[in-house]
Amino acid sequence: MSWLVIAPLLVVVTTAVCTLALGRRPRIQRAASVSGAIGYVGTVSVAVWTLVLGPAAPGAAAYQVGDWPAPFGITLVLDGLSAFMLTMAAGVGIASILFSVRYITPENQRVYYHPLFHLLLAGVTGAFLTGDLFNLFVWFEVMLIVSYVFVAFYGTDYATAASFRYLVMNVFGSALMLVAIGGLYATTGTLNMADMARRLATPDAYGIDPAPVVGLSALLLAVFALKSGLVPFQFWVPAAYTAAPTPVTAMFAGVTKKVGIYAIIRLYFTVFATASVPVDLLGTTAASPLAFLAPVLGAMGVASIVVGGFGAVGQDRLESVFAYSSIGQVGFIAVPVAIAAAAAPTGTLRGVAIAAALVFALHHALAKGLLFLSVAAVEDATKTDRLRNLGGVAGHSPVLSGTVFVGLLSLIGLPPLTGFFGKFLAFDAAIRGIASNPGLPSALALVALLLGAILTILYATRVWVGGFWGRETTAVETASVESGQVAVLVALAAAIVLVGVGFDPVYRFAGTAATAALDVEAYVDVVGLSGGDGA
C-alpha cells in the first residue's frame, strides 16, 4: 500500500495538467478543477486512514520513487506529522477552490488560475511528503514560483510592486537555503533526512564532524522563518496578502505559511536533534542544535505576536487587519515549538508543546481561511472592505455575518471553538515551560501569549463593532451576497465548531503527529535505509 503515499501528489499534479489543457473550455476546466480538489481530499483521507490512523494502519509508510532504494533515490514519507499537515491543506484547499469558482471572474479563471492553484497545492504536498533536503528545496520553489504569479495576478501597480518585493526576498531566501543544503551535504555526505539523522547520531561511524550543523541549521531557520512570515522577516506579508486574489490569500495564510513551520519541526526535531554539538546561547546550554533553536525561534515568536497584534489593531481594512493578524498568530505557533526545543528530551513537555503548536496551526488554518474568504464575499457584495463603509452588514446579511462572527470568536479563543483549544494548549505549554525551565525567557513567552490574546480581542472587537454592527451604510444597502460563496463560508464555520466540539480525536491526531516528529528511530526504520555509506 506504499503507493498511497504518492497518490495525493499524483492527483494534484494531474489536475494541474488537465486544467491547463482545458483552458479553452472554461466550464469543463472549472468542473475538472473542483473534481480534482475533491479527489485530492479523498486520496489524502484514504492515505491518512489506511497508513496512519486506521486500526490496521502501520503508522507510517515510505514510497521510493522509481524503486531506487534510500538514501540514493527520492523518498516520500507519510507519517503522523506529514499526515496532519496534508489533512489541513486538503481542508483549506477544497474550500478555497470551491469559493474561487464563485468569486473569481470567468475571464480571470481562464488566465491560468486553476492550473496555478493546483500547482501551489502540489508544492505544498511535495514539501510535506518529501524525505530528502534537496527535494524539499525543489517543492519550496514550485510553491514560491506559483506564489509570485498569484501576487501579481491582477497586474496593477500595487500587485506588481508587492510581487517584486516578495520575489526579491524569497530569491535571496532560496539561495540561502541552497547554500545551507550544500553545506549539510558536504558535512554529512547525504541529503536523505533519515540517513542524515542516522549519521548525526553516530558521527564517528561515518567519519563526519557534526559541528557545522548548528550554523547551517541557523541558515535554514532564517529561510523557514522568512517563508512563515515571522518577525523580522514579515515585511512581505501585508502587501502580498492584499495583492493576491483573496481565495489564494486564504491558502497563503492557512497552508503555505505552515510549510515553513513544518520544515522547522521536521528538520530540527527529527534530523538535527540527533547531533551532539555543544551550544551555549542566551543562557540555553545543551549538546544539541535545539539549544540554538529555542531562544532564537522563541524571540521571533514573541516579536511576531507583538508586531502582528499591534499592526492589526491599527488597520482600517478587513483584509489588512487579517494580514497583520496572521503575523501575530504564527507567533502563537512558533512559541510552543521554541518551548519544545528548550524542553528535556526525556520528559513529556516536548511532545505536549509540539502538539500544541500543531493544534494552533490547524485552528489558524480554519479560522483564517474562513475570515479571508469572508473578506472576499463582503468585498464582492459591497465593493469595499473598509471598516467605516461596512456598518450594518450584520443586519443586511446575518448568515454571512454569522460566519465572520464564528471566525472572530475562534481567533479570540472562545470555547468550544477550535481556537479555544489552540490557545489553551499554547498557554498550557508556556506554563509547563516555566515549571520546567524557570527564568526570564519562559516568563516572556507567557507574557507575550497573554498580550497577544488581549490584542486579538481588541482587533476582533473592532472588526465586528466598527465594521459589521450599527446602521447600514450606502455600500451595504445596495449589497447583494452571492449564495454559493456563503455556502462555502457556512461549511468552514461548521468545521470550526465541529472540530472544537469533537476535539478529542483531533488532539489524538496532533499527539500522533508530535510523536512522529520526535521518534527518530521510527522515521529511519520506515524509510528503510539500505546501506548509504555514500550518497
One Martini backbone bead per residue (centre of mass of N, CA, C, O) as a GRO file, in nm:
protein
  535
    1MET     BB    1   0.049   0.067   0.005
    2SER     BB    2   0.271   0.287  -0.072
    3TRP     BB    3   0.121   0.439  -0.310
    4LEU     BB    4  -0.047   0.632  -0.122
    5VAL     BB    5   0.172   0.846  -0.077
    6ILE     BB    6   0.161   0.959  -0.390
    7ALA     BB    7  -0.138   1.014  -0.466
    8PRO     BB    8  -0.186   1.319  -0.402
    9LEU     BB    9   0.029   1.419  -0.604
   10LEU     BB   10  -0.092   1.298  -0.861
   11VAL     BB   11  -0.364   1.441  -0.852
   12VAL     BB   12  -0.266   1.741  -0.853
   13VAL     BB   13  -0.095   1.729  -1.111
   14THR     BB   14  -0.315   1.626  -1.303
   15THR     BB   15  -0.503   1.869  -1.259
   16ALA     BB   16  -0.313   2.084  -1.366
   17VAL     BB   17  -0.291   1.970  -1.654
   18CYS     BB   18  -0.593   1.961  -1.727
   19THR     BB   19  -0.658   2.267  -1.681
   20LEU     BB   20  -0.460   2.361  -1.895
   21ALA     BB   21  -0.590   2.204  -2.141
   22LEU     BB   22  -0.891   2.352  -2.065
   23GLY     BB   23  -0.880   2.668  -2.129
   24ARG     BB   24  -1.108   2.666  -2.379
   25ARG     BB   25  -1.300   2.517  -2.139
   26PRO     BB   26  -1.424   2.656  -1.869
   27ARG     BB   27  -1.636   2.461  -1.752
   28ILE     BB   28  -1.459   2.209  -1.755
   29GLN     BB   29  -1.230   2.328  -1.594
   30ARG     BB   30  -1.388   2.377  -1.332
   31ALA     BB   31  -1.477   2.084  -1.294
   32ALA     BB   32  -1.189   1.966  -1.281
   33SER     BB   33  -1.092   2.128  -1.038
   34VAL     BB   34  -1.302   2.031  -0.834
   35SER     BB   35  -1.256   1.727  -0.875
   36GLY     BB   36  -0.957   1.732  -0.792
   37ALA     BB   37  -1.004   1.836  -0.504
   38ILE     BB   38  -1.179   1.598  -0.417
   39GLY     BB   39  -0.966   1.383  -0.481
   40TYR     BB   40  -0.759   1.489  -0.281
   41VAL     BB   41  -0.923   1.447  -0.027
   42GLY     BB   42  -0.964   1.144  -0.068
   43THR     BB   43  -0.662   1.050  -0.078
   44VAL     BB   44  -0.582   1.165   0.192
   45SER     BB   45  -0.786   1.009   0.363
   46VAL     BB   46  -0.700   0.724   0.284
   47ALA     BB   47  -0.399   0.744   0.355
   48VAL     BB   48  -0.428   0.825   0.652
   49TRP     BB   49  -0.601   0.584   0.745
   50THR     BB   50  -0.432   0.341   0.630
   51LEU     BB   51  -0.127   0.446   0.742
   52VAL     BB   52  -0.201   0.598   1.041
   53LEU     BB   53  -0.510   0.575   1.193
   54GLY     BB   54  -0.591   0.305   1.159
   55PRO     BB   55  -0.618  -0.007   1.309
   56ALA     BB   56  -0.417  -0.131   1.058
   57ALA     BB   57  -0.201   0.072   1.073
   58PRO     BB   58   0.151   0.131   1.062
   59GLY     BB   59   0.192   0.476   1.090
   60ALA     BB   60   0.383   0.438   0.830
   61ALA     BB   61   0.524   0.542   0.501
   62ALA     BB   62   0.714   0.455   0.203
   63TYR     BB   63   0.829   0.600  -0.115
   64GLN     BB   64   1.016   0.480  -0.394
   65VAL     BB   65   1.124   0.636  -0.654
   66GLY     BB   66   1.186   0.402  -0.899
   67ASP     BB   67   1.306   0.190  -0.683
   68TRP     BB   68   1.504   0.355  -0.527
   69PRO     BB   69   1.700   0.332  -0.273
   70ALA     BB   70   1.764   0.423   0.028
   71PRO     BB   71   1.950   0.726  -0.014
   72PHE     BB   72   1.955   0.748  -0.348
   73GLY     BB   73   1.670   0.829  -0.374
   74ILE     BB   74   1.337   0.920  -0.380
   75THR     BB   75   1.160   1.011  -0.084
   76LEU     BB   76   0.843   0.929   0.057
   77VAL     BB   77   0.662   1.045   0.359
   78LEU     BB   78   0.405   0.898   0.574
   79ASP     BB   79   0.312   1.044   0.870
   80GLY     BB   80   0.177   1.205   1.125
   81LEU     BB   81   0.281   1.487   1.041
   82SER     BB   82   0.214   1.487   0.734
   83ALA     BB   83  -0.085   1.411   0.771
   84PHE     BB   84  -0.176   1.662   0.924
   85MET     BB   85  -0.094   1.868   0.703
   86LEU     BB   86  -0.260   1.749   0.467
   87THR     BB   87  -0.537   1.782   0.597
   88MET     BB   88  -0.524   2.088   0.612
   89ALA     BB   89  -0.483   2.140   0.307
   90ALA     BB   90  -0.745   2.004   0.209
   91GLY     BB   91  -0.952   2.181   0.356
   92VAL     BB   92  -0.863   2.461   0.240
   93GLY     BB   93  -0.853   2.388  -0.063
   94ILE     BB   94  -1.153   2.318  -0.117
   95ALA     BB   95  -1.267   2.590  -0.025
   96SER     BB   96  -1.106   2.776  -0.220
   97ILE     BB   97  -1.202   2.653  -0.494
   98LEU     BB   98  -1.505   2.685  -0.454
   99PHE     BB   99  -1.493   2.992  -0.418
  100SER     BB  100  -1.351   3.070  -0.682
  101VAL     BB  101  -1.581   2.990  -0.879
  102ARG     BB  102  -1.771   3.229  -0.738
  103TYR     BB  103  -1.551   3.485  -0.760
  104ILE     BB  104  -1.390   3.456  -0.998
  105THR     BB  105  -1.369   3.554  -1.294
  106PRO     BB  106  -1.387   3.392  -1.587
  107GLU     BB  107  -1.145   3.534  -1.716
  108ASN     BB  108  -0.941   3.477  -1.477
  109GLN     BB  109  -0.970   3.168  -1.476
  110ARG     BB  110  -0.839   3.134  -1.766
  111VAL     BB  111  -0.562   3.266  -1.642
  112TYR     BB  112  -0.428   3.007  -1.491
  113TYR     BB  113  -0.563   2.962  -1.214
  114HIS     BB  114  -0.600   2.652  -1.179
  115PRO     BB  115  -0.316   2.546  -1.234
  116LEU     BB  116  -0.183   2.719  -1.012
  117PHE     BB  117  -0.335   2.616  -0.770
  118HIS     BB  118  -0.241   2.312  -0.799
  119LEU     BB  119   0.063   2.377  -0.786
  120LEU     BB  120   0.056   2.488  -0.503
  121LEU     BB  121  -0.048   2.220  -0.379
  122ALA     BB  122   0.192   2.052  -0.479
  123GLY     BB  123   0.415   2.195  -0.321
  124VAL     BB  124   0.300   2.134  -0.045
  125THR     BB  125   0.286   1.824  -0.067
  126GLY     BB  126   0.586   1.772  -0.127
  127ALA     BB  127   0.698   1.903   0.135
  128PHE     BB  128   0.547   1.701   0.333
  129LEU     BB  129   0.670   1.421   0.192
  130THR     BB  130   0.954   1.459   0.183
  131GLY     BB  131   1.291   1.287   0.252
  132ASP     BB  132   1.460   1.535   0.127
  133LEU     BB  133   1.627   1.833   0.097
  134PHE     BB  134   1.628   1.899  -0.205
  135ASN     BB  135   1.318   1.846  -0.249
  136LEU     BB  136   1.233   2.065  -0.060
  137PHE     BB  137   1.341   2.290  -0.237
  138VAL     BB  138   1.176   2.226  -0.489
  139TRP     BB  139   0.891   2.259  -0.358
  140PHE     BB  140   0.931   2.544  -0.270
  141GLU     BB  141   0.964   2.658  -0.559
  142VAL     BB  142   0.692   2.583  -0.668
  143MET     BB  143   0.532   2.747  -0.462
  144LEU     BB  144   0.672   3.030  -0.515
  145ILE     BB  145   0.627   3.073  -0.816
  146VAL     BB  146   0.321   3.079  -0.792
  147SER     BB  147   0.305   3.310  -0.587
  148TYR     BB  148   0.415   3.533  -0.764
  149VAL     BB  149   0.182   3.526  -0.968
  150PHE     BB  150  -0.053   3.579  -0.768
  151VAL     BB  151   0.037   3.857  -0.665
  152ALA     BB  152   0.036   3.960  -0.988
  153PHE     BB  153  -0.244   3.884  -1.121
  154TYR     BB  154  -0.386   4.183  -1.171
  155GLY     BB  155  -0.154   4.402  -1.274
  156THR     BB  156  -0.100   4.611  -1.081
  157ASP     BB  157   0.107   4.820  -0.929
  158TYR     BB  158   0.077   4.696  -0.649
  159ALA     BB  159   0.114   4.396  -0.732
  160THR     BB  160   0.391   4.424  -0.867
  161ALA     BB  161   0.542   4.534  -0.619
  162ALA     BB  162   0.476   4.299  -0.428
  163SER     BB  163   0.602   4.075  -0.604
  164PHE     BB  164   0.889   4.187  -0.612
  165ARG     BB  165   0.945   4.177  -0.311
  166TYR     BB  166   0.884   3.877  -0.280
  167LEU     BB  167   1.097   3.781  -0.480
  168VAL     BB  168   1.357   3.894  -0.356
  169MET     BB  169   1.338   3.762  -0.078
  170ASN     BB  170   1.304   3.458  -0.183
  171VAL     BB  171   1.559   3.436  -0.350
  172PHE     BB  172   1.747   3.475  -0.116
  173GLY     BB  173   1.635   3.237   0.049
  174SER     BB  174   1.696   3.015  -0.161
  175ALA     BB  175   2.000   3.054  -0.170
  176LEU     BB  176   2.044   2.996   0.130
  177MET     BB  177   1.927   2.710   0.124
  178LEU     BB  178   2.129   2.591  -0.079
  179VAL     BB  179   2.380   2.641   0.092
  180ALA     BB  180   2.292   2.471   0.337
  181ILE     BB  181   2.257   2.203   0.186
  182GLY     BB  182   2.547   2.185   0.082
  183GLY     BB  183   2.676   2.185   0.366
  184LEU     BB  184   2.534   1.924   0.468
  185TYR     BB  185   2.651   1.740   0.253
  186ALA     BB  186   2.950   1.796   0.322
  187THR     BB  187   2.920   1.694   0.620
  188THR     BB  188   2.737   1.406   0.581
  189GLY     BB  189   2.687   1.275   0.276
  190THR     BB  190   2.371   1.368   0.273
  191LEU     BB  191   1.999   1.424   0.201
  192ASN     BB  192   1.870   1.224   0.365
  193MET     BB  193   1.704   1.249   0.655
  194ALA     BB  194   1.744   0.969   0.783
  195ASP     BB  195   2.047   0.950   0.723
  196MET     BB  196   2.129   1.208   0.872
  197ALA     BB  197   2.030   1.121   1.149
  198ARG     BB  198   2.212   0.872   1.169
  199ARG     BB  199   2.487   1.019   1.135
  200LEU     BB  200   2.454   1.226   1.374
  201ALA     BB  201   2.433   1.004   1.598
  202THR     BB  202   2.707   0.854   1.444
  203PRO     BB  203   2.979   1.010   1.336
  204ASP     BB  204   3.220   0.810   1.366
  205ALA     BB  205   3.109   0.587   1.168
  206TYR     BB  206   3.131   0.827   0.919
  207GLY     BB  207   3.350   1.054   0.949
  208ILE     BB  208   3.214   1.308   1.103
  209ASP     BB  209   3.152   1.663   1.164
  210PRO     BB  210   2.881   1.826   1.338
  211ALA     BB  211   2.942   2.132   1.398
  212PRO     BB  212   2.814   2.285   1.134
  213VAL     BB  213   2.506   2.238   1.186
  214VAL     BB  214   2.427   2.488   1.344
  215GLY     BB  215   2.483   2.703   1.124
  216LEU     BB  216   2.315   2.569   0.896
  217SER     BB  217   2.046   2.565   1.053
  218ALA     BB  218   2.028   2.874   1.077
  219LEU     BB  219   1.978   2.926   0.779
  220LEU     BB  220   1.716   2.763   0.764
  221LEU     BB  221   1.559   2.921   0.974
  222ALA     BB  222   1.552   3.186   0.816
  223VAL     BB  223   1.397   3.073   0.575
  224PHE     BB  224   1.144   2.964   0.730
  225ALA     BB  225   1.072   3.237   0.855
  226LEU     BB  226   1.019   3.376   0.587
  227LYS     BB  227   0.791   3.183   0.489
  228SER     BB  228   0.616   3.243   0.767
  229GLY     BB  229   0.640   3.553   0.866
  230LEU     BB  230   0.852   3.615   1.069
  231VAL     BB  231   1.005   3.792   1.286
  232PRO     BB  232   1.199   3.997   1.059
  233PHE     BB  233   1.023   3.855   0.785
  234GLN     BB  234   0.722   4.021   0.744
  235PHE     BB  235   0.705   4.246   0.511
  236TRP     BB  236   0.550   4.079   0.277
  237VAL     BB  237   0.264   4.010   0.381
  238PRO     BB  238   0.055   4.244   0.343
  239ALA     BB  239   0.097   4.289   0.035
  240ALA     BB  240   0.053   3.996  -0.065
  241TYR     BB  241  -0.232   3.948   0.061
  242THR     BB  242  -0.372   4.208  -0.083
  243ALA     BB  243  -0.295   4.130  -0.392
  244ALA     BB  244  -0.410   3.872  -0.396
  245PRO     BB  245  -0.632   3.656  -0.432
  246THR     BB  246  -0.826   3.580  -0.170
  247PRO     BB  247  -0.830   3.266  -0.190
  248VAL     BB  248  -0.517   3.258  -0.191
  249THR     BB  249  -0.475   3.392   0.082
  250ALA     BB  250  -0.599   3.157   0.236
  251MET     BB  251  -0.365   2.970   0.156
  252PHE     BB  252  -0.130   3.127   0.264
  253ALA     BB  253  -0.229   3.134   0.565
  254GLY     BB  254  -0.332   2.824   0.599
  255VAL     BB  255  -0.066   2.674   0.446
  256THR     BB  256   0.215   2.793   0.344
  257LYS     BB  257   0.310   2.888   0.623
  258LYS     BB  258   0.327   2.586   0.740
  259VAL     BB  259   0.578   2.484   0.591
  260GLY     BB  260   0.790   2.624   0.767
  261ILE     BB  261   0.705   2.492   1.033
  262TYR     BB  262   0.740   2.201   0.943
  263ALA     BB  263   1.044   2.220   0.876
  264ILE     BB  264   1.137   2.283   1.160
  265ILE     BB  265   1.032   2.029   1.297
  266ARG     BB  266   1.155   1.810   1.118
  267LEU     BB  267   1.460   1.892   1.127
  268TYR     BB  268   1.515   1.946   1.430
  269PHE     BB  269   1.368   1.682   1.561
  270THR     BB  270   1.446   1.448   1.346
  271VAL     BB  271   1.751   1.536   1.272
  272PHE     BB  272   1.932   1.746   1.452
  273ALA     BB  273   1.883   1.621   1.744
  274THR     BB  274   2.108   1.387   1.708
  275ALA     BB  275   2.315   1.591   1.757
  276SER     BB  276   2.642   1.639   1.923
  277VAL     BB  277   2.642   1.987   2.011
  278PRO     BB  278   2.772   2.243   2.159
  279VAL     BB  279   2.547   2.490   2.321
  280ASP     BB  280   2.564   2.858   2.397
  281LEU     BB  281   2.256   3.050   2.431
  282LEU     BB  282   2.107   3.265   2.625
  283GLY     BB  283   2.130   3.032   2.863
  284THR     BB  284   2.131   2.795   2.655
  285THR     BB  285   2.229   2.456   2.735
  286ALA     BB  286   2.353   2.213   2.493
  287ALA     BB  287   2.394   1.902   2.289
  288SER     BB  288   2.219   2.086   2.064
  289PRO     BB  289   2.051   2.262   1.817
  290LEU     BB  290   1.808   2.330   2.008
  291ALA     BB  291   1.963   2.554   2.171
  292PHE     BB  292   1.923   2.754   1.933
  293LEU     BB  293   1.619   2.746   1.868
  294ALA     BB  294   1.477   2.839   2.126
  295PRO     BB  295   1.559   3.150   2.149
  296VAL     BB  296   1.516   3.239   1.853
  297LEU     BB  297   1.223   3.145   1.804
  298GLY     BB  298   1.108   3.279   2.053
  299ALA     BB  299   1.170   3.571   1.966
  300MET     BB  300   1.009   3.562   1.704
  301GLY     BB  301   0.735   3.494   1.829
  302VAL     BB  302   0.706   3.735   2.017
  303ALA     BB  303   0.740   3.957   1.800
  304SER     BB  304   0.500   3.866   1.624
  305ILE     BB  305   0.275   3.911   1.826
  306VAL     BB  306   0.324   4.215   1.861
  307VAL     BB  307   0.333   4.322   1.569
  308GLY     BB  308   0.070   4.193   1.464
  309GLY     BB  309  -0.127   4.301   1.677
  310PHE     BB  310  -0.076   4.610   1.645
  311GLY     BB  311  -0.118   4.617   1.339
  312ALA     BB  312  -0.421   4.526   1.341
  313VAL     BB  313  -0.541   4.756   1.517
  314GLY     BB  314  -0.449   4.992   1.287
  315GLN     BB  315  -0.656   4.900   1.081
  316ASP     BB  316  -0.919   4.979   0.804
  317ARG     BB  317  -0.900   4.685   0.678
  318LEU     BB  318  -0.981   4.369   0.668
  319GLU     BB  319  -0.737   4.243   0.517
  320SER     BB  320  -0.521   4.386   0.693
  321VAL     BB  321  -0.596   4.275   0.964
  322PHE     BB  322  -0.549   3.969   0.882
  323ALA     BB  323  -0.258   3.996   0.792
  324TYR     BB  324  -0.139   4.089   1.065
  325SER     BB  325  -0.262   3.860   1.230
  326SER     BB  326  -0.086   3.634   1.100
  327ILE     BB  327   0.173   3.719   1.233
  328GLY     BB  328   0.078   3.673   1.527
  329GLN     BB  329  -0.027   3.373   1.501
  330VAL     BB  330   0.249   3.242   1.425
  331GLY     BB  331   0.365   3.299   1.708
  332PHE     BB  332   0.180   3.087   1.853
  333ILE     BB  333   0.339   2.853   1.710
  334ALA     BB  334   0.644   2.913   1.777
  335VAL     BB  335   0.655   2.908   2.088
  336PRO     BB  336   0.601   2.601   2.140
  337VAL     BB  337   0.847   2.509   1.976
  338ALA     BB  338   1.054   2.647   2.161
  339ILE     BB  339   0.973   2.493   2.415
  340ALA     BB  340   1.045   2.215   2.303
  341ALA     BB  341   1.350   2.278   2.257
  342ALA     BB  342   1.398   2.339   2.578
  343ALA     BB  343   1.330   2.065   2.644
  344ALA     BB  344   1.352   1.767   2.765
  345PRO     BB  345   1.384   1.457   2.604
  346THR     BB  346   1.247   1.276   2.854
  347GLY     BB  347   0.993   1.420   2.858
  348THR     BB  348   0.659   1.561   2.782
  349LEU     BB  349   0.683   1.860   2.678
  350ARG     BB  350   0.767   1.829   2.384
  351GLY     BB  351   0.505   1.693   2.281
  352VAL     BB  352   0.299   1.897   2.390
  353ALA     BB  353   0.408   2.149   2.235
  354ILE     BB  354   0.379   2.042   1.947
  355ALA     BB  355   0.078   1.985   1.964
  356ALA     BB  356   0.001   2.279   2.017
  357ALA     BB  357   0.108   2.393   1.750
  358LEU     BB  358  -0.074   2.217   1.564
  359VAL     BB  359  -0.349   2.307   1.669
  360PHE     BB  360  -0.305   2.607   1.604
  361ALA     BB  361  -0.262   2.565   1.303
  362LEU     BB  362  -0.544   2.457   1.248
  363HIS     BB  363  -0.701   2.694   1.352
  364HIS     BB  364  -0.574   2.904   1.161
  365ALA     BB  365  -0.658   2.776   0.896
  366LEU     BB  366  -0.966   2.793   0.941
  367ALA     BB  367  -1.004   3.089   1.032
  368LYS     BB  368  -0.847   3.233   0.799
  369GLY     BB  369  -0.994   3.107   0.572
  370LEU     BB  370  -1.270   3.223   0.650
  371LEU     BB  371  -1.195   3.532   0.670
  372PHE     BB  372  -1.085   3.575   0.383
  373LEU     BB  373  -1.342   3.477   0.239
  374SER     BB  374  -1.522   3.691   0.371
  375VAL     BB  375  -1.389   3.932   0.244
  376ALA     BB  376  -1.465   3.855  -0.043
  377ALA     BB  377  -1.773   3.859  -0.002
  378VAL     BB  378  -1.796   4.151   0.095
  379GLU     BB  379  -1.654   4.287  -0.148
  380ASP     BB  380  -1.843   4.171  -0.367
  381ALA     BB  381  -2.104   4.310  -0.246
  382THR     BB  382  -1.979   4.623  -0.166
  383LYS     BB  383  -1.687   4.715  -0.289
  384THR     BB  384  -1.566   4.681   0.013
  385ASP     BB  385  -1.325   4.677   0.325
  386ARG     BB  386  -1.404   4.916   0.488
  387LEU     BB  387  -1.515   4.965   0.796
  388ARG     BB  388  -1.677   5.242   0.759
  389ASN     BB  389  -1.853   5.090   0.507
  390LEU     BB  390  -1.989   4.822   0.692
  391GLY     BB  391  -2.234   4.900   0.818
  392GLY     BB  392  -2.492   4.649   0.869
  393VAL     BB  393  -2.423   4.353   0.783
  394ALA     BB  394  -2.565   4.191   1.005
  395GLY     BB  395  -2.859   4.272   0.901
  396HIS     BB  396  -2.834   4.215   0.589
  397SER     BB  397  -2.625   3.945   0.652
  398PRO     BB  398  -2.643   3.706   0.886
  399VAL     BB  399  -2.486   3.463   0.772
  400LEU     BB  400  -2.223   3.596   0.699
  401SER     BB  401  -2.179   3.726   0.981
  402GLY     BB  402  -2.180   3.459   1.139
  403THR     BB  403  -1.915   3.349   1.020
  404VAL     BB  404  -1.737   3.578   1.118
  405PHE     BB  405  -1.801   3.544   1.418
  406VAL     BB  406  -1.678   3.265   1.443
  407GLY     BB  407  -1.391   3.343   1.357
  408LEU     BB  408  -1.344   3.555   1.582
  409LEU     BB  409  -1.397   3.368   1.826
  410SER     BB  410  -1.167   3.175   1.756
  411LEU     BB  411  -0.939   3.379   1.780
  412ILE     BB  412  -0.998   3.444   2.079
  413GLY     BB  413  -1.101   3.159   2.234
  414LEU     BB  414  -1.387   3.033   2.235
  415PRO     BB  415  -1.587   2.820   2.368
  416PRO     BB  416  -1.577   2.524   2.156
  417LEU     BB  417  -1.367   2.623   1.975
  418THR     BB  418  -1.070   2.573   1.825
  419GLY     BB  419  -0.921   2.825   1.951
  420PHE     BB  420  -0.934   2.739   2.245
  421PHE     BB  421  -0.738   2.494   2.223
  422GLY     BB  422  -0.500   2.640   2.106
  423LYS     BB  423  -0.460   2.840   2.345
  424PHE     BB  424  -0.461   2.647   2.583
  425LEU     BB  425  -0.209   2.483   2.488
  426ALA     BB  426  -0.013   2.719   2.474
  427PHE     BB  427  -0.037   2.796   2.775
  428ASP     BB  428   0.035   2.519   2.888
  429ALA     BB  429   0.320   2.512   2.770
  430ALA     BB  430   0.422   2.772   2.911
  431ILE     BB  431   0.379   2.678   3.204
  432ARG     BB  432   0.554   2.425   3.181
  433GLY     BB  433   0.809   2.581   3.102
  434ILE     BB  434   0.842   2.728   3.371
  435ALA     BB  435   0.862   2.470   3.547
  436SER     BB  436   1.112   2.354   3.384
  437ASN     BB  437   1.228   2.670   3.289
  438PRO     BB  438   1.311   2.893   3.485
  439GLY     BB  439   1.270   3.232   3.365
  440LEU     BB  440   1.266   3.488   3.146
  441PRO     BB  441   1.190   3.345   2.876
  442SER     BB  442   0.938   3.197   2.984
  443ALA     BB  443   0.789   3.451   3.084
  444LEU     BB  444   0.777   3.599   2.809
  445ALA     BB  445   0.603   3.395   2.664
  446LEU     BB  446   0.351   3.431   2.843
  447VAL     BB  447   0.316   3.737   2.807
  448ALA     BB  448   0.284   3.731   2.500
  449LEU     BB  449   0.028   3.559   2.494
  450LEU     BB  450  -0.144   3.756   2.657
  451LEU     BB  451  -0.112   3.999   2.470
  452GLY     BB  452  -0.219   3.858   2.215
  453ALA     BB  453  -0.503   3.805   2.327
  454ILE     BB  454  -0.580   4.101   2.371
  455LEU     BB  455  -0.535   4.199   2.078
  456THR     BB  456  -0.743   4.011   1.953
  457ILE     BB  457  -0.987   4.132   2.094
  458LEU     BB  458  -0.956   4.417   1.982
  459TYR     BB  459  -0.967   4.360   1.665
  460ALA     BB  460  -1.224   4.189   1.666
  461THR     BB  461  -1.410   4.405   1.787
  462ARG     BB  462  -1.357   4.622   1.572
  463VAL     BB  463  -1.468   4.465   1.334
  464TRP     BB  464  -1.756   4.422   1.440
  465VAL     BB  465  -1.837   4.709   1.538
  466GLY     BB  466  -1.707   4.882   1.291
  467GLY     BB  467  -1.816   4.676   1.037
  468PHE     BB  468  -2.114   4.518   1.122
  469TRP     BB  469  -2.237   4.709   1.295
  470GLY     BB  470  -2.509   4.901   1.285
  471ARG     BB  471  -2.564   5.118   1.046
  472GLU     BB  472  -2.639   5.137   0.729
  473THR     BB  473  -2.477   5.170   0.451
  474THR     BB  474  -2.467   5.230   0.122
  475ALA     BB  475  -2.307   4.973   0.043
  476VAL     BB  476  -2.502   4.774   0.199
  477GLU     BB  477  -2.785   4.837   0.081
  478THR     BB  478  -2.678   4.732  -0.225
  479ALA     BB  479  -2.614   4.453  -0.144
  480SER     BB  480  -2.513   4.123  -0.291
  481VAL     BB  481  -2.515   3.801  -0.192
  482GLU     BB  482  -2.351   3.508  -0.260
  483SER     BB  483  -2.459   3.190  -0.200
  484GLY     BB  484  -2.211   3.013  -0.265
  485GLN     BB  485  -2.014   3.156  -0.079
  486VAL     BB  486  -2.172   3.114   0.186
  487ALA     BB  487  -2.165   2.805   0.187
  488VAL     BB  488  -1.860   2.784   0.235
  489LEU     BB  489  -1.859   2.943   0.503
  490VAL     BB  490  -2.044   2.755   0.659
  491ALA     BB  491  -1.862   2.506   0.641
  492LEU     BB  492  -1.621   2.630   0.795
  493ALA     BB  493  -1.772   2.706   1.052
  494ALA     BB  494  -1.859   2.415   1.114
  495ALA     BB  495  -1.572   2.303   1.142
  496ILE     BB  496  -1.492   2.472   1.388
  497VAL     BB  497  -1.710   2.354   1.572
  498LEU     BB  498  -1.661   2.044   1.537
  499VAL     BB  499  -1.365   2.035   1.624
  500GLY     BB  500  -1.429   2.137   1.908
  501VAL     BB  501  -1.644   1.933   2.002
  502GLY     BB  502  -1.449   1.695   1.857
  503PHE     BB  503  -1.139   1.708   1.986
  504ASP     BB  504  -1.009   1.439   2.071
  505PRO     BB  505  -0.916   1.320   1.790
  506VAL     BB  506  -0.746   1.567   1.719
  507TYR     BB  507  -0.544   1.542   1.953
  508ARG     BB  508  -0.447   1.260   1.882
  509PHE     BB  509  -0.336   1.342   1.608
  510ALA     BB  510  -0.134   1.549   1.719
  511GLY     BB  511   0.016   1.341   1.893
  512THR     BB  512   0.107   1.165   1.657
  513ALA     BB  513   0.268   1.389   1.518
  514ALA     BB  514   0.466   1.447   1.751
  515THR     BB  515   0.583   1.163   1.768
  516ALA     BB  516   0.692   1.156   1.478
  517ALA     BB  517   0.894   1.396   1.519
  518LEU     BB  518   1.056   1.239   1.770
  519ASP     BB  519   1.083   0.953   1.618
  520VAL     BB  520   1.363   0.866   1.472
  521GLU     BB  521   1.369   0.558   1.448
  522ALA     BB  522   1.101   0.528   1.293
  523TYR     BB  523   1.183   0.698   1.050
  524VAL     BB  524   1.424   0.526   0.961
  525ASP     BB  525   1.269   0.258   0.931
  526VAL     BB  526   1.056   0.344   0.712
  527VAL     BB  527   1.265   0.414   0.489
  528GLY     BB  528   1.481   0.187   0.452
  529LEU     BB  529   1.784   0.167   0.476
  530SER     BB  530   2.048   0.079   0.226
  531GLY     BB  531   2.306   0.168   0.363
  532GLY     BB  532   2.482   0.473   0.287
  533ASP     BB  533   2.803   0.539   0.268
  534GLY     BB  534   2.697   0.679   0.007
  535ALA     BB  535   2.544   0.990  -0.171
   0.00000   0.00000   0.00000
